[in-house]
């Protein structure tokens, strides 16, 4: 028996030596890891039972040694050679992008294109890449009809400079655009007056399909692909296609969109690990990523066109077997269960009833990250290592990304841009092409560093824990209620009750005494020692026997909370006592104090976050976890609710300020009930006043 065990152990050890041990990092997926090592996902699943369902950061995966998979591995050319000075004979795989390859090989996109001119117009599967890092990067010179991106430029600015729309610029460059512009990137500047460059060439537009184009130019799909091999894998907006010797019959024959979608799916390649899928109406990046069983980032790597837009009628690659999902070859995929169900009832009815899906708006984020830094995991981690507080911004923006995707599902039209904060600049010019815009400013550590805003169009500044000061020309909307407002909300409620109010603190004088006296002049004050104990008989002498007693505990020390509430609970047989906290931050953590104590004393406290909206909260947490592989932090919750609310208000038929004045909204975690504090400042007063109830748990009492 011992011999059998030893042989088994030896075989296991040998098997593990044949494999690579990979430590899973936060945000990684099996798809990403398989691409990193050049192996299939199924080979990882076989070695790691359970990884098909979920993987966890901090744990390890066994990866089959790629040298054992060279015969059937299609991800890396067997002739590829890597060394410190470069790479030779790398074969481009399906779904790879210039941006991804530049990060992988540690060179710029300009260097990648400089040494591989055959990929300048379009990177295709099968292209061979060679890079010599000892060669100096040449300063690129733009040819006629091209533009080379420099630091600080945006699509809006480039489009405006060349007298074209952003949509035209995106369409002409969708094959190479990622989520953010890259410095040194060469963009095609299309003809502002026509989408056709000459009689033998056509520039593919958003929504075009192979079926529609074949009918329009009177040729079969096979003939169209034979003339244009670069569209065999995928047709994308911005492709230039050869239509020579064809006839444009679009003016004489209508195209049946429904037939086109079915024909596109049936006529495209179904070989390998992926199948072609035609995007249906109102589908979003988030929904498609869930159907594919991949993260949004992985799906965009596989389908670069998704970085620009999710357009009805576009054909994308989807995994053939993504877990339980099996795509139909003849019917659109059901999207009903993949989106966050947005609450359009009650308070939000007014917002959703008047959405304008025609006019576009602008959404800006003022953060410590540039677009390039946010899109680079390595640079993000470097900044977080230097300052852990930078993670707040990443979490906020990740929550905002889900809100942006949800807003797209409502057919809202808006553009998003990041502005990197620079304390050396005293003025920030925003040149927007849209009539309505909003700038979100989260977690600014020093409001005095916030620059003066100059905008060519109307812009609203959204303060998120930044304490910004308004000016005559720019209005500031504080999206989160302040601690002062929490206190006022709670004290106003107590003042309306026919009850005795007792303030307990461990200081010589209550911190909030002045505020309490202004709202409840007849409040009583008691002091406890540093352990939370009352002087003999002082509590009994203060409590009322014929009225409810609201006891405000004005301390943030857990030991004082425990001892003083123990004394209060001992008095419940003789007095009607309820405990009150004036700030949500004073609520002890549940691992320090059992909520049974809260229930017994029927604790009342204010809260900016609404813990009762469990369905919407759970839907958001599930969706966030599916996308980012982690539970959302408080900052991610803020990113989702605030961004979604701002986009909905920007998309109203009325002005942003009018929507703030007249509409109260409520999302999974936050209520937005703005009040005007002066001519240029608005404060969100949407605070929930909650009470622990022994029978019902938490209830809202005001």
C-alpha positions as CSV (number, residue, x, y, z in Angstrom):
1,X,0.0,0.0,0.0
2,X,2.9,2.4,0.9
3,X,4.5,1.7,-2.5
4,X,1.3,2.6,-4.3
5,X,1.0,5.9,-2.4
6,X,4.7,6.7,-3.1
7,X,4.2,6.0,-6.8
8,X,1.1,8.1,-7.0
9,X,2.8,11.0,-5.2
10,X,5.8,10.7,-7.5
11,X,3.5,10.8,-10.6
12,X,1.7,13.9,-9.2
13,X,5.0,15.7,-8.5
14,X,6.2,14.9,-12.0
15,X,2.8,16.1,-13.5
16,X,3.1,19.4,-11.5
17,X,6.6,19.9,-12.8
18,X,5.3,19.7,-16.3
19,X,2.9,22.5,-15.6
20,X,3.3,26.2,-14.8
21,X,1.9,27.6,-11.5
22,X,0.2,31.0,-12.1
23,X,-0.8,33.3,-9.2
24,X,-4.1,34.8,-10.0
25,X,-4.2,38.6,-9.9
26,X,-7.2,40.8,-9.2
27,X,-9.4,41.3,-12.4
28,X,-7.8,38.4,-14.3
29,X,-10.0,35.9,-16.2
30,X,-9.3,32.4,-17.5
31,X,-9.5,33.8,-21.0
32,X,-6.7,36.4,-20.3
33,X,-4.5,33.8,-18.6
34,X,-4.9,31.3,-21.5
35,X,-3.9,34.1,-23.9
36,X,-0.9,35.0,-21.7
37,X,0.5,31.4,-21.8
38,X,-0.7,30.5,-25.3
39,X,-2.9,27.6,-24.3
40,X,-6.6,26.9,-24.6
41,X,-9.1,27.7,-21.9
42,X,-10.2,24.0,-21.9
43,X,-6.7,22.8,-21.1
44,X,-6.8,25.1,-18.0
45,X,-10.3,23.9,-17.0
46,X,-9.1,20.2,-17.2
47,X,-6.1,20.9,-14.9
48,X,-8.1,23.1,-12.5
49,X,-11.6,21.6,-11.7
50,X,-13.9,24.5,-10.6
51,X,-12.1,27.2,-12.6
52,X,-14.8,27.0,-15.3
53,X,-17.2,28.6,-12.8
54,X,-15.0,31.1,-10.9
55,X,-11.4,31.9,-10.0
56,X,-10.2,34.0,-7.1
57,X,-7.4,36.6,-6.8
58,X,-4.6,35.3,-4.6
59,X,-5.0,31.6,-5.5
60,X,-3.1,29.7,-8.1
61,X,-3.9,27.9,-11.4
62,X,-1.9,25.1,-13.0
63,X,-1.1,26.0,-16.6
64,X,0.0,23.3,-19.1
65,X,3.5,23.9,-20.3
66,X,3.1,25.6,-23.7
67,X,6.0,23.5,-25.1
68,X,3.7,20.5,-24.8
69,X,1.0,22.2,-26.8
70,X,3.0,23.4,-29.8
71,X,1.4,20.9,-32.1
72,X,-2.1,22.1,-31.4
73,X,-1.6,25.6,-30.1
74,X,-2.8,28.3,-32.4
75,X,-2.1,31.3,-30.2
76,X,1.7,31.6,-30.7
77,X,3.8,30.8,-33.7
78,X,6.2,27.9,-33.1
79,X,8.9,30.0,-34.8
80,X,8.5,33.0,-32.5
81,X,11.8,34.1,-30.8
82,X,11.9,36.5,-27.9
83,X,15.0,38.2,-26.5
84,X,15.9,41.4,-24.7
85,X,16.4,43.3,-28.0
86,X,13.1,42.4,-29.6
87,X,10.9,39.7,-31.1
88,X,11.0,37.7,-34.4
89,X,8.3,36.0,-36.4
90,X,5.4,36.5,-34.1
91,X,2.1,35.5,-35.8
92,X,-0.8,37.7,-35.0
93,X,-3.8,35.8,-33.6
94,X,-7.5,36.4,-33.9
95,X,-8.8,39.3,-31.7
96,X,-5.3,40.8,-31.1
97,X,-5.0,44.6,-31.4
98,X,-2.1,47.0,-31.9
99,X,-2.7,48.4,-28.5
100,X,-2.5,45.0,-26.9
101,X,0.6,44.0,-28.8
102,X,2.4,47.3,-28.0
103,X,1.8,46.6,-24.3
104,X,2.8,43.0,-24.6
105,X,6.1,43.7,-26.4
106,X,6.9,47.0,-24.5
107,X,7.0,49.3,-27.5
108,X,4.8,52.1,-28.8
109,X,2.2,51.7,-31.5
110,X,4.3,54.0,-33.6
111,X,7.3,51.8,-33.2
112,X,5.2,48.7,-34.0
113,X,3.9,50.3,-37.2
114,X,7.3,51.7,-38.1
115,X,8.9,48.3,-38.2
116,X,5.9,46.5,-39.6
117,X,4.4,48.8,-42.3
118,X,2.0,46.1,-43.5
119,X,-0.1,46.5,-40.3
120,X,-0.5,50.3,-40.6
121,X,-3.9,50.2,-42.4
122,X,-5.2,47.1,-40.6
123,X,-3.8,44.5,-38.2
124,X,-5.0,41.0,-39.3
125,X,-4.8,37.5,-38.0
126,X,-1.8,35.8,-39.7
127,X,0.3,38.9,-40.0
128,X,4.0,38.3,-39.0
129,X,5.4,40.8,-36.5
130,X,9.1,41.6,-36.1
131,X,10.5,44.1,-33.7
132,X,14.1,45.3,-33.1
133,X,14.2,47.4,-29.9
134,X,17.7,48.6,-30.7
135,X,16.3,50.7,-33.6
136,X,15.4,54.3,-32.6
137,X,11.8,55.3,-33.0
138,X,11.4,57.7,-35.9
139,X,9.4,60.9,-35.5
140,X,6.3,60.2,-37.5
141,X,5.2,62.6,-40.2
142,X,1.5,62.7,-41.1
143,X,0.7,62.2,-44.8
144,X,-2.1,63.9,-46.6
145,X,-5.5,62.7,-45.1
146,X,-3.8,61.6,-41.9
147,X,-3.3,63.0,-38.4
148,X,-0.8,61.9,-35.8
149,X,-2.1,62.1,-32.2
150,X,-0.1,64.3,-29.8
151,X,-0.4,64.6,-26.0
152,X,-3.6,66.1,-24.8
153,X,-5.6,65.7,-28.0
154,X,-9.2,64.4,-28.1
155,X,-11.4,63.0,-30.8
156,X,-13.6,66.1,-30.4
157,X,-10.6,68.5,-30.9
158,X,-9.2,66.6,-33.9
159,X,-12.7,66.3,-35.6
160,X,-13.3,70.1,-35.0
161,X,-9.8,71.0,-36.4
162,X,-10.5,69.1,-39.6
163,X,-14.1,70.2,-40.0
164,X,-15.7,66.8,-39.6
165,X,-18.0,65.2,-37.0
166,X,-16.7,62.9,-34.3
167,X,-18.9,60.1,-35.8
168,X,-17.1,60.5,-39.2
169,X,-13.7,60.3,-37.5
170,X,-14.7,57.3,-35.4
171,X,-16.1,55.5,-38.4
172,X,-12.9,56.0,-40.4
173,X,-10.7,54.7,-37.6
174,X,-12.8,52.2,-35.8
175,X,-10.4,49.4,-36.7
176,X,-7.6,50.9,-34.7
177,X,-9.4,53.0,-32.0
178,X,-9.2,51.6,-28.5
179,X,-11.1,53.1,-25.5
180,X,-8.6,56.0,-25.4
181,X,-6.4,57.8,-27.9
182,X,-2.7,56.8,-28.0
183,X,0.1,59.3,-28.4
184,X,1.7,58.8,-31.8
185,X,-1.3,57.0,-33.2
186,X,-2.0,57.8,-36.9
187,X,-5.7,58.6,-37.6
188,X,-7.3,58.7,-41.0
189,X,-9.1,62.0,-41.7
190,X,-12.1,61.2,-44.0
191,X,-13.5,63.4,-46.7
192,X,-15.9,65.7,-44.9
193,X,-18.4,65.7,-47.8
194,X,-18.6,62.1,-48.8
195,X,-18.2,58.6,-47.3
196,X,-17.0,57.3,-50.7
197,X,-13.4,58.1,-51.5
198,X,-13.7,57.3,-55.2
199,X,-16.0,55.4,-57.5
200,X,-14.2,52.1,-56.8
201,X,-14.0,52.4,-53.0
202,X,-16.5,52.6,-50.2
203,X,-16.0,53.6,-46.5
204,X,-18.0,51.2,-44.3
205,X,-20.4,53.0,-42.0
206,X,-21.9,52.0,-38.6
207,X,-24.6,49.4,-39.0
208,X,-23.4,48.2,-42.5
209,X,-23.4,44.4,-42.9
210,X,-21.9,42.2,-45.6
211,X,-25.4,41.1,-46.7
212,X,-26.6,44.7,-47.1
213,X,-23.4,45.8,-48.9
214,X,-23.5,42.8,-51.3
215,X,-27.1,43.7,-52.2
216,X,-26.3,47.4,-52.5
217,X,-23.4,46.8,-54.9
218,X,-25.0,43.9,-56.7
219,X,-22.5,41.2,-55.8
220,X,-22.5,38.1,-53.7
221,X,-21.0,38.0,-50.2
222,X,-18.4,35.6,-51.6
223,X,-17.4,38.2,-54.3
224,X,-17.3,41.0,-51.7
225,X,-15.0,39.0,-49.5
226,X,-12.8,37.9,-52.4
227,X,-12.3,41.5,-53.3
228,X,-11.7,42.5,-49.7
229,X,-9.9,39.7,-47.7
230,X,-9.6,42.0,-44.7
231,X,-13.4,41.8,-44.0
232,X,-13.5,38.0,-44.1
233,X,-13.0,37.8,-40.3
234,X,-15.1,40.8,-39.5
235,X,-16.7,43.8,-41.2
236,X,-16.1,47.0,-39.2
237,X,-17.0,50.7,-39.6
238,X,-14.0,52.4,-41.1
239,X,-13.0,49.6,-43.4
240,X,-12.3,50.7,-47.0
241,X,-13.7,48.2,-49.4
242,X,-13.1,47.6,-53.1
243,X,-16.4,47.9,-55.0
244,X,-15.0,48.2,-58.6
245,X,-17.1,46.8,-61.4
246,X,-20.2,46.9,-59.2
247,X,-23.5,48.8,-59.4
248,X,-24.9,50.7,-56.5
249,X,-28.6,49.6,-56.4
250,X,-29.4,51.0,-53.0
251,X,-31.7,53.7,-54.5
252,X,-33.8,51.1,-56.3
253,X,-34.0,48.2,-53.8
254,X,-34.9,48.3,-50.1
255,X,-32.8,46.1,-47.8
256,X,-34.7,43.9,-45.4
257,X,-32.9,44.4,-42.1
258,X,-34.3,41.3,-40.4
259,X,-33.3,39.1,-43.4
260,X,-29.8,40.7,-43.4
261,X,-29.2,39.8,-39.7
262,X,-30.1,36.1,-40.3
263,X,-28.1,35.9,-43.5
264,X,-25.1,37.4,-41.9
265,X,-25.0,34.8,-39.2
266,X,-25.6,31.9,-41.6
267,X,-23.1,33.0,-44.1
268,X,-20.1,33.7,-41.9
269,X,-17.5,31.2,-40.7
270,X,-18.5,28.9,-37.8
271,X,-15.1,27.2,-37.5
272,X,-12.8,27.2,-34.5
273,X,-13.5,28.4,-31.0
274,X,-15.7,31.4,-32.1
275,X,-18.9,32.0,-34.0
276,X,-20.1,35.2,-35.7
277,X,-22.9,37.1,-34.0
278,X,-24.9,40.1,-35.2
279,X,-25.6,42.7,-32.5
280,X,-29.3,43.3,-31.9
281,X,-31.1,46.5,-31.0
282,X,-30.3,47.9,-27.5
283,X,-27.6,45.4,-26.7
284,X,-24.7,46.8,-24.7
285,X,-21.1,45.9,-24.1
286,X,-21.9,44.7,-20.6
287,X,-24.7,42.4,-21.8
288,X,-22.6,41.0,-24.6
289,X,-19.7,40.3,-22.2
290,X,-22.0,38.3,-20.0
291,X,-23.3,36.3,-22.9
292,X,-19.7,35.6,-24.0
293,X,-18.7,34.5,-20.5
294,X,-15.8,37.0,-20.7
295,X,-14.9,40.3,-19.1
296,X,-15.7,43.5,-21.1
297,X,-12.0,44.1,-21.6
298,X,-11.5,40.6,-23.0
299,X,-14.4,41.0,-25.3
300,X,-13.0,44.3,-26.6
301,X,-9.6,42.7,-27.2
302,X,-11.4,40.0,-29.3
303,X,-13.6,42.6,-31.0
304,X,-11.7,46.0,-31.3
305,X,-14.8,47.7,-32.9
306,X,-16.6,47.4,-29.5
307,X,-14.1,49.9,-28.0
308,X,-15.7,52.6,-30.3
309,X,-19.4,51.6,-30.0
310,X,-21.9,48.8,-29.7
311,X,-23.9,49.2,-32.9
312,X,-27.0,47.3,-34.1
313,X,-26.1,45.2,-37.1
314,X,-22.4,44.9,-36.5
315,X,-20.9,41.4,-36.6
316,X,-18.7,40.3,-33.8
317,X,-16.9,37.2,-32.6
318,X,-18.4,35.3,-29.7
319,X,-17.0,32.1,-28.0
320,X,-18.6,29.0,-29.3
321,X,-19.0,27.5,-25.8
322,X,-18.8,30.2,-23.1
323,X,-19.8,28.1,-20.1
324,X,-23.5,27.5,-20.1
325,X,-24.1,29.8,-23.0
326,X,-24.5,28.3,-26.5
327,X,-25.2,30.8,-29.3
328,X,-27.9,30.1,-31.7
329,X,-26.8,30.0,-35.4
330,X,-30.1,31.3,-36.7
331,X,-31.6,33.5,-33.9
332,X,-30.6,36.5,-31.9
333,X,-29.5,35.9,-28.4
334,X,-31.9,36.7,-25.5
335,X,-30.6,39.7,-23.7
336,X,-33.4,39.9,-21.1
337,X,-31.5,38.6,-18.1
338,X,-28.2,40.3,-18.7
339,X,-28.7,44.0,-17.9
340,X,-29.1,45.7,-14.6
341,X,-32.8,46.2,-14.2
342,X,-33.1,50.0,-13.9
343,X,-35.8,51.2,-11.6
344,X,-38.1,53.4,-13.7
345,X,-41.0,53.4,-11.2
346,X,-42.1,55.9,-8.5
347,X,-39.6,58.7,-8.0
348,X,-37.7,57.9,-11.3
349,X,-40.8,58.0,-13.5
350,X,-40.3,61.7,-14.4
351,X,-36.7,61.1,-15.5
352,X,-37.5,58.2,-17.8
353,X,-40.7,59.7,-19.2
354,X,-38.8,62.7,-20.8
355,X,-35.6,61.2,-22.1
356,X,-34.1,62.9,-25.2
357,X,-32.3,60.2,-27.3
358,X,-31.6,62.5,-30.2
359,X,-29.4,65.3,-28.8
360,X,-25.9,64.3,-27.7
361,X,-24.4,65.5,-24.4
362,X,-20.8,65.5,-23.0
363,X,-19.7,63.8,-19.8
364,X,-16.2,64.5,-18.3
365,X,-14.3,63.0,-15.4
366,X,-11.7,65.0,-13.5
367,X,-9.3,62.4,-12.1
368,X,-5.6,61.9,-11.3
369,X,-5.4,59.4,-14.2
370,X,-4.9,60.2,-17.9
371,X,-6.8,58.1,-20.4
372,X,-3.6,56.1,-21.2
373,X,-2.9,55.5,-17.5
374,X,-6.4,54.3,-16.8
375,X,-6.3,51.9,-19.7
376,X,-2.9,50.4,-18.6
377,X,-3.1,47.9,-15.7
378,X,0.6,48.4,-15.1
379,X,0.4,52.1,-14.9
380,X,-2.7,52.0,-12.7
381,X,-1.0,49.6,-10.3
382,X,2.1,51.8,-10.2
383,X,0.1,54.8,-9.2
384,X,-1.9,52.9,-6.5
385,X,1.4,51.5,-5.1
386,X,2.6,55.1,-4.8
387,X,-0.6,56.3,-3.3
388,X,-3.3,53.7,-2.1
389,X,-6.0,56.4,-2.2
390,X,-5.8,56.4,-6.0
391,X,-7.8,53.2,-5.8
392,X,-10.8,55.3,-4.9
393,X,-10.8,56.9,-8.4
394,X,-10.4,53.5,-10.1
395,X,-13.3,52.0,-8.2
396,X,-15.4,55.1,-8.9
397,X,-14.7,54.9,-12.6
398,X,-15.4,51.2,-12.7
399,X,-18.8,51.8,-11.2
400,X,-19.3,54.6,-13.7
401,X,-18.5,52.3,-16.6
402,X,-21.5,50.1,-15.7
403,X,-23.7,53.2,-15.4
404,X,-22.4,54.3,-18.9
405,X,-23.3,50.9,-20.3
406,X,-26.7,51.0,-18.7
407,X,-27.3,54.5,-20.2
408,X,-26.3,53.3,-23.6
409,X,-29.0,50.5,-23.3
410,X,-31.5,53.3,-23.0
411,X,-30.3,54.7,-26.4
412,X,-28.9,57.9,-24.8
413,X,-26.4,59.7,-26.9
414,X,-23.3,61.1,-25.1
415,X,-19.6,61.3,-25.3
416,X,-17.2,60.5,-22.4
417,X,-13.7,62.0,-21.8
418,X,-11.2,62.0,-18.9
419,X,-9.4,65.2,-17.8
420,X,-6.2,64.6,-15.8
421,X,-5.9,67.1,-13.0
422,X,-2.9,69.3,-13.0
423,X,-2.4,71.5,-9.9
424,X,0.0,73.7,-11.9
425,X,-2.9,74.9,-14.1
426,X,-5.1,77.6,-12.8
427,X,-7.5,77.5,-15.7
428,X,-9.2,74.6,-17.5
429,X,-10.7,75.2,-21.0
430,X,-13.3,72.7,-22.1
431,X,-14.3,73.0,-25.8
432,X,-17.3,70.9,-26.2
433,X,-19.5,70.4,-29.3
434,X,-22.5,69.7,-27.1
435,X,-25.0,72.1,-25.6
436,X,-25.2,70.3,-22.3
437,X,-22.2,68.9,-20.4
438,X,-21.3,67.8,-16.9
439,X,-17.9,67.5,-15.2
440,X,-17.7,65.0,-12.4
441,X,-15.1,65.9,-9.7
442,X,-14.6,63.0,-7.2
443,X,-12.6,63.0,-4.0
444,X,-10.5,66.1,-4.6
445,X,-8.1,66.4,-1.7
446,X,-7.6,70.2,-1.9
447,X,-10.4,72.2,-3.4
448,X,-8.1,75.2,-3.8
449,X,-6.2,73.3,-6.5
450,X,-9.3,73.0,-8.6
451,X,-8.9,75.3,-11.7
452,X,-11.1,77.9,-13.0
453,X,-13.5,76.4,-15.7
454,X,-13.9,78.1,-19.1
455,X,-16.3,76.2,-21.4
456,X,-17.6,77.0,-24.8
457,X,-20.9,75.5,-23.9
458,X,-23.1,75.1,-20.8
459,X,-21.4,72.9,-18.2
460,X,-22.5,71.7,-14.7
461,X,-19.8,70.8,-12.1
462,X,-20.7,67.8,-10.0
463,X,-19.0,67.7,-6.6
464,X,-18.3,64.3,-5.1
465,X,-16.8,64.8,-1.7
466,X,-14.5,67.6,-3.1
467,X,-15.9,70.7,-1.3
468,X,-15.8,72.9,-4.5
469,X,-16.6,76.5,-4.5
470,X,-18.9,77.9,-7.2
471,X,-18.4,80.9,-9.4
472,X,-20.7,83.3,-11.1
473,X,-20.3,81.5,-14.4
474,X,-20.4,77.9,-13.2
475,X,-22.9,76.2,-11.0
476,X,-21.7,73.4,-8.5
477,X,-24.0,70.5,-7.5
478,X,-22.9,68.7,-4.4
479,X,-24.1,65.2,-5.1
480,X,-23.5,63.7,-1.6
481,X,-25.2,65.1,1.5
482,X,-22.9,66.5,4.1
483,X,-22.5,65.3,7.7
484,X,-24.1,68.7,8.7
485,X,-27.2,67.8,6.7
486,X,-27.4,64.4,8.3
487,X,-27.4,66.0,11.7
488,X,-30.1,68.5,10.7
489,X,-32.3,65.9,9.2
490,X,-32.2,63.8,12.4
491,X,-32.7,66.7,14.8
492,X,-35.6,68.1,12.8
493,X,-37.3,64.7,13.1
494,X,-36.7,64.6,16.9
495,X,-38.0,68.1,17.3
496,X,-41.4,67.1,15.8
497,X,-41.9,64.3,18.4
498,X,-43.6,64.8,21.7
499,X,-40.5,63.4,23.5
500,X,-37.6,64.2,25.8
501,X,-34.3,64.6,24.1
502,X,-31.1,63.7,26.1
503,X,-27.6,64.2,24.8
504,X,-24.9,62.0,26.1
505,X,-21.2,62.6,25.5
506,X,-17.9,61.9,27.2
507,X,-16.6,65.5,26.7
508,X,-17.0,68.6,28.9
509,X,-19.3,69.9,26.2
510,X,-21.2,68.1,23.4
511,X,-19.6,68.6,20.0
512,X,-22.9,69.4,18.5
513,X,-24.4,71.4,21.4
514,X,-24.8,74.7,19.5
515,X,-26.6,73.0,16.6
516,X,-28.8,70.9,18.9
517,X,-29.8,74.0,21.0
518,X,-30.8,75.8,17.8
519,X,-33.2,73.0,16.8
520,X,-34.2,71.5,20.2
521,X,-33.7,74.3,22.8
522,X,-35.0,72.2,25.7
523,X,-32.7,69.2,25.2
524,X,-30.9,67.8,28.3
525,X,-27.2,67.1,28.5
526,X,-25.4,64.3,30.4
527,X,-21.8,63.3,30.5
528,X,-20.2,59.9,30.9
529,X,-16.7,59.0,32.0
530,X,-14.1,57.7,29.5
531,X,-15.4,54.2,30.0
532,X,-19.0,55.2,29.2
533,X,-20.4,55.0,32.7
534,X,-23.0,57.5,34.1
535,X,-22.7,59.1,37.5
536,X,-25.0,57.5,40.0
537,X,-28.7,58.4,39.6
538,X,-28.0,61.1,37.0
539,X,-29.6,59.0,34.2
540,X,-32.7,58.2,36.3
541,X,-33.1,61.8,37.3
542,X,-33.1,62.9,33.6
543,X,-35.3,60.3,32.0
544,X,-39.0,60.9,31.6
545,X,-41.5,58.4,32.8
546,X,-44.5,59.7,30.8
547,X,-42.8,60.5,27.5
548,X,-40.6,58.7,25.0
549,X,-36.9,59.4,25.7
550,X,-34.6,59.9,22.7
551,X,-31.0,59.5,23.8
552,X,-28.4,61.1,21.4
553,X,-25.1,59.4,21.9
554,X,-22.5,62.0,20.8
555,X,-19.3,59.9,20.7
556,X,-17.3,57.8,18.2
557,X,-15.7,55.5,20.8
558,X,-16.9,51.9,20.7
559,X,-16.2,51.3,24.4
560,X,-18.4,54.2,25.3
561,X,-21.1,53.0,23.0
562,X,-21.0,49.5,24.5
563,X,-21.1,50.6,28.2
564,X,-23.6,53.4,27.9
565,X,-26.0,51.3,25.8
566,X,-25.7,48.5,28.4
567,X,-26.9,50.9,31.0
568,X,-29.7,52.2,28.8
569,X,-30.9,48.6,28.1
570,X,-31.1,48.0,31.9
571,X,-33.6,50.9,32.2
572,X,-36.0,49.7,29.5
573,X,-38.3,48.0,32.0
574,X,-39.1,51.4,33.5
575,X,-38.6,53.9,30.7
576,X,-39.4,54.2,27.0
577,X,-35.9,54.7,25.5
578,X,-34.7,55.0,21.9
579,X,-31.0,55.5,21.0
580,X,-30.1,58.1,18.3
581,X,-26.9,58.8,16.4
582,X,-26.6,62.1,14.4
583,X,-24.2,60.7,11.8
584,X,-24.0,57.4,9.9
585,X,-20.2,57.4,10.5
586,X,-20.8,57.0,14.2
587,X,-22.5,53.6,13.7
588,X,-20.2,50.9,15.1
589,X,-19.1,48.1,12.8
590,X,-21.2,45.0,13.1
591,X,-18.0,42.9,13.9
592,X,-17.6,45.2,17.0
593,X,-21.2,45.5,18.2
594,X,-24.1,43.1,17.6
595,X,-27.1,44.6,15.8
596,X,-29.3,43.0,18.5
597,X,-28.3,45.9,20.6
598,X,-29.5,48.3,17.9
599,X,-32.8,46.4,17.7
600,X,-33.4,46.4,21.4
601,X,-32.8,50.2,21.7
602,X,-34.6,50.8,18.3
603,X,-31.7,52.8,17.1
604,X,-32.4,55.9,14.9
605,X,-29.7,57.1,12.5
606,X,-29.3,59.0,9.2
607,X,-27.9,57.3,6.1
608,X,-26.8,58.6,2.7
609,X,-26.9,55.0,1.3
610,X,-30.2,53.1,1.3
611,X,-29.6,49.5,2.6
612,X,-33.3,48.6,2.1
613,X,-33.3,48.5,-1.7
614,X,-32.0,45.0,-1.6
615,X,-33.0,43.8,-5.1
616,X,-31.4,46.7,-7.0
617,X,-28.3,46.6,-4.7
618,X,-27.9,42.8,-5.3
619,X,-28.3,43.2,-9.0
620,X,-25.6,45.9,-9.1
621,X,-23.2,43.9,-6.9
622,X,-23.7,40.8,-9.1
623,X,-23.1,42.7,-12.3
624,X,-20.0,44.5,-10.9
625,X,-18.6,41.2,-9.7
626,X,-19.2,39.6,-13.1
627,X,-17.4,42.4,-14.9
628,X,-14.5,43.2,-12.5
629,X,-14.2,40.0,-10.5
630,X,-14.6,41.7,-7.1
631,X,-17.3,43.1,-4.8
632,X,-17.9,46.9,-5.3
633,X,-16.5,49.3,-2.8
634,X,-18.3,52.3,-1.5
635,X,-16.6,54.4,-4.2
636,X,-17.8,52.0,-6.9
637,X,-21.4,52.4,-5.6
638,X,-21.0,56.2,-5.9
639,X,-19.6,55.9,-9.4
640,X,-22.6,54.0,-10.6
641,X,-25.4,55.9,-9.0
642,X,-24.0,59.5,-9.5
643,X,-23.0,58.8,-13.1
644,X,-26.3,57.2,-14.1
645,X,-28.3,60.1,-12.4
646,X,-26.2,62.8,-14.2
647,X,-26.6,61.1,-17.6
648,X,-30.4,60.8,-17.2
649,X,-30.6,64.5,-16.1
650,X,-28.4,65.6,-19.0
651,X,-30.7,63.7,-21.4
652,X,-33.9,65.5,-20.3
653,X,-35.8,67.8,-22.7
654,X,-35.3,70.6,-20.2
655,X,-32.1,72.1,-18.8
656,X,-29.9,70.3,-16.3
657,X,-30.7,72.9,-13.6
658,X,-34.5,72.6,-14.2
659,X,-34.3,68.8,-13.8
660,X,-32.5,69.3,-10.5
661,X,-35.1,71.8,-9.3
662,X,-38.1,69.7,-10.2
663,X,-37.1,66.0,-10.1
664,X,-36.2,63.8,-7.1
665,X,-34.6,60.5,-8.2
666,X,-33.6,57.3,-6.4
667,X,-31.1,54.7,-7.6
668,X,-29.9,51.5,-6.0
669,X,-27.9,53.2,-3.2
670,X,-28.5,57.0,-3.3
671,X,-31.4,59.5,-3.4
672,X,-30.9,62.7,-5.2
673,X,-33.1,65.5,-3.8
674,X,-31.3,68.8,-4.6
675,X,-32.0,72.1,-2.8
676,X,-30.6,75.5,-3.9
677,X,-28.3,76.9,-1.2
678,X,-27.4,80.1,-3.1
679,X,-27.5,81.4,-6.7
680,X,-24.7,79.0,-7.9
681,X,-24.8,76.1,-5.4
682,X,-27.1,73.1,-5.0
683,X,-26.9,70.6,-2.2
684,X,-28.2,67.0,-2.3
685,X,-30.4,66.6,0.8
686,X,-31.5,63.0,-0.1
687,X,-30.9,61.4,3.3
688,X,-32.7,58.3,4.6
689,X,-33.6,58.4,8.3
690,X,-33.6,54.7,9.4
691,X,-34.7,52.9,12.5
692,X,-33.9,49.4,13.8
693,X,-37.1,47.6,14.6
694,X,-37.1,44.3,16.6
695,X,-39.7,42.7,14.3
696,X,-39.0,44.2,10.9
697,X,-35.3,45.0,10.9
698,X,-34.4,48.3,9.4
699,X,-37.3,50.6,8.4
700,X,-37.4,54.2,7.1
701,X,-39.2,56.5,9.4
702,X,-39.1,59.8,7.5
